[in-house]
Amino acid sequence: MSPTTAGAAKDQVGRLLRLVPYLHARDQVSLEDAARVIGVPADQLDKDLRVLFLCGLPGGFPDDLIDVDLDALEGEGVIRVSNADYLARPLRLTPTEASAIIVALRALRAGADQETREVVDRALAKLESAAAGGTPLVDPGDDVPATLALRAQLEDAVRRRRQVRLTYYVPARDEESERVVDPHSVVSHHGVTYLDAFCHSADAPRLFRLDRIHEATVLDSEVTTDPSEPRDLSDGVFGGDEATRVTLLLRPEARWVEEYYAVESVRPQPDGGAEVDLLVGEERWLQRLLLRLTPYAEVVSPAHYGDGASEAIRRALALYDHPPG
């Protein structure tokens, strides 16, 4: 669509949004009178009306669309519309719609600069005020204010070059760990906020998701490391020694992995399957994935990465032969 065509379509939508409430409030209006009120030539308004009967509620069935009496328009020069009663009501968001928008705005705010946050805060204030009387059907995220406070605390530690003691949840091991880190920056990737830091327990740089940090204490001690260069998340959140490149051989039934996960390369196979490379940050995560894919996937390299999944499968099958009493 050319810029000229796009601009014309945008103008037409604006006219229709003004036109329909005006027509709905009246039984019928002459084409000339309506054109004068809307501020367009009568022939342009006639063209708009011939688009209007294609508009309406989602579904596209006849009862969903606005009805324009074309016979009256062509024979008498008057406009009559029907089946547009819903346009007489003010626009209202359902609790689900309002909550979903609030969640999206809060996620946007978490990674925005100060100027954008001010705009988002004004929109949030209006939405939260309007939705206050309803019962949200989507959890708006009660922990968002706490996450924002944590982000501010960590950003302050970065500015002051102070170490931080973290209590961090590791879902791959289903456990919490405590470690001291040197915070280098707070970064966002695909709507998720991370602390980029040097972990003294791992003796290596790590990324910590803020929503998995259960407790953070800023220490008096100064950081002892410096980032070699700013963290680049354009290719994902793993890099260097933080992840292992794993090659999987997928049968056709498991090729959904290519779309669901950020694979680095795909090599189609003659049988319709594929060999894929992906970065794995935690071996236990790969084991769980392999359990889901069994028997349609196997590890090509590193070969030992498939051992844990094979053992888990053997234990599960053993339960069928010797069920617990």
SULGIPE-V271228 format. One record per residue. N is the residue number from 1. RES is the residue in one small letter. OMEGA is omega in whole degrees, -180 to 180 (999 if undefined). Layout:
# SULGIPE-V271228
<<N;RES;OMEGA> <N;RES;OMEGA>>
This chain:
# SULGIPE-V271228
<<1;m;-179> <2;s;178> <3;p;-180> <4;t;179> <5;t;179> <6;a;179> <7;g;179> <8;a;179> <9;a;179> <10;k;178> <11;d;-179> <12;q;177> <13;v;178> <14;g;179> <15;r;-179> <16;l;179> <17;l;176> <18;r;-173> <19;l;-171> <20;v;177> <21;p;178> <22;y;-180> <23;l;-177> <24;h;-179> <25;a;-177> <26;r;179> <27;d;178> <28;q;-178> <29;v;177> <30;s;-179> <31;l;-179> <32;e;-180> <33;d;-179> <34;a;179> <35;a;179> <36;r;-180> <37;v;-178> <38;i;178> <39;g;177> <40;v;175> <41;p;-178> <42;a;-179> <43;d;176> <44;q;179> <45;l;177> <46;d;178> <47;k;179> <48;d;-178> <49;l;180> <50;r;170> <51;v;-173> <52;l;-177> <53;f;173> <54;l;-177> <55;c;178> <56;g;-178> <57;l;177> <58;p;-179> <59;g;176> <60;g;177> <61;f;-177> <62;p;-179> <63;d;180> <64;d;-171> <65;l;176> <66;i;-178> <67;d;176> <68;v;-180> <69;d;-177> <70;l;178> <71;d;179> <72;a;-180> <73;l;-176> <74;e;-175> <75;g;-174> <76;e;-179> <77;g;178> <78;v;-177> <79;i;173> <80;r;176> <81;v;177> <82;s;-179> <83;n;179> <84;a;-177> <85;d;-177> <86;y;180> <87;l;176> <88;a;-179> <89;r;175> <90;p;179> <91;l;178> <92;r;176> <93;l;172> <94;t;176> <95;p;179> <96;t;-179> <97;e;-179> <98;a;-179> <99;s;-180> <100;a;179> <101;i;179> <102;i;179> <103;v;-178> <104;a;-180> <105;l;179> <106;r;176> <107;a;177> <108;l;-178> <109;r;-175> <110;a;-178> <111;g;-174> <112;a;174> <113;d;-173> <114;q;-179> <115;e;180> <116;t;180> <117;r;180> <118;e;179> <119;v;-180> <120;v;-180> <121;d;179> <122;r;178> <123;a;179> <124;l;-179> <125;a;180> <126;k;-179> <127;l;-178> <128;e;177> <129;s;-179> <130;a;-177> <131;a;-173> <132;a;-177> <133;g;-176> <134;g;175> <135;t;-176> <136;p;177> <137;l;175> <138;v;180> <139;d;-177> <140;p;176> <141;g;-178> <142;d;-178> <143;d;-178> <144;v;177> <145;p;179> <146;a;179> <147;t;178> <148;l;178> <149;a;178> <150;l;179> <151;r;179> <152;a;179> <153;q;-179> <154;l;177> <155;e;177> <156;d;178> <157;a;178> <158;v;-179> <159;r;-177> <160;r;179> <161;r;179> <162;r;176> <163;q;-178> <164;v;172> <165;r;-176> <166;l;162> <167;t;-167> <168;y;179> <169;y;178> <170;v;-175> <171;p;-179> <172;a;178> <173;r;-178> <174;d;-180> <175;e;174> <176;e;177> <177;s;178> <178;e;179> <179;r;176> <180;v;-176> <181;v;171> <182;d;-178> <183;p;-180> <184;h;178> <185;s;173> <186;v;-173> <187;v;179> <188;s;179> <189;h;179> <190;h;176> <191;g;179> <192;v;-178> <193;t;-177> <194;y;166> <195;l;176> <196;d;-172> <197;a;171> <198;f;-178> <199;c;-179> <200;h;177> <201;s;179> <202;a;-176> <203;d;-177> <204;a;176> <205;p;-180> <206;r;172> <207;l;180> <208;f;176> <209;r;-178> <210;l;-178> <211;d;175> <212;r;176> <213;i;-177> <214;h;179> <215;e;178> <216;a;179> <217;t;178> <218;v;-177> <219;l;177> <220;d;-177> <221;s;179> <222;e;178> <223;v;-179> <224;t;180> <225;t;177> <226;d;177> <227;p;180> <228;s;178> <229;e;-180> <230;p;-179> <231;r;178> <232;d;-178> <233;l;-176> <234;s;180> <235;d;180> <236;g;-174> <237;v;178> <238;f;176> <239;g;175> <240;g;-177> <241;d;-176> <242;e;-176> <243;a;178> <244;t;177> <245;r;-177> <246;v;176> <247;t;179> <248;l;172> <249;l;-176> <250;l;170> <251;r;-176> <252;p;-178> <253;e;-177> <254;a;-176> <255;r;173> <256;w;179> <257;v;-178> <258;e;-178> <259;e;-173> <260;y;-178> <261;y;-178> <262;a;179> <263;v;-178> <264;e;180> <265;s;-179> <266;v;178> <267;r;-179> <268;p;-180> <269;q;-177> <270;p;-177> <271;d;-178> <272;g;176> <273;g;-179> <274;a;172> <275;e;-175> <276;v;174> <277;d;175> <278;l;179> <279;l;-178> <280;v;-179> <281;g;-177> <282;e;-175> <283;e;-180> <284;r;175> <285;w;179> <286;l;179> <287;q;179> <288;r;178> <289;l;-180> <290;l;177> <291;l;178> <292;r;-174> <293;l;-177> <294;t;6> <295;p;-170> <296;y;180> <297;a;174> <298;e;-180> <299;v;176> <300;v;177> <301;s;-15> <302;p;-172> <303;a;-176> <304;h;179> <305;y;178> <306;g;-176> <307;d;-178> <308;g;179> <309;a;179> <310;s;180> <311;e;179> <312;a;179> <313;i;179> <314;r;179> <315;r;-180> <316;a;179> <317;l;179> <318;a;180> <319;l;178> <320;y;179> <321;d;-178> <322;h;-180> <323;p;180> <324;p;-177> <325;g;999>>
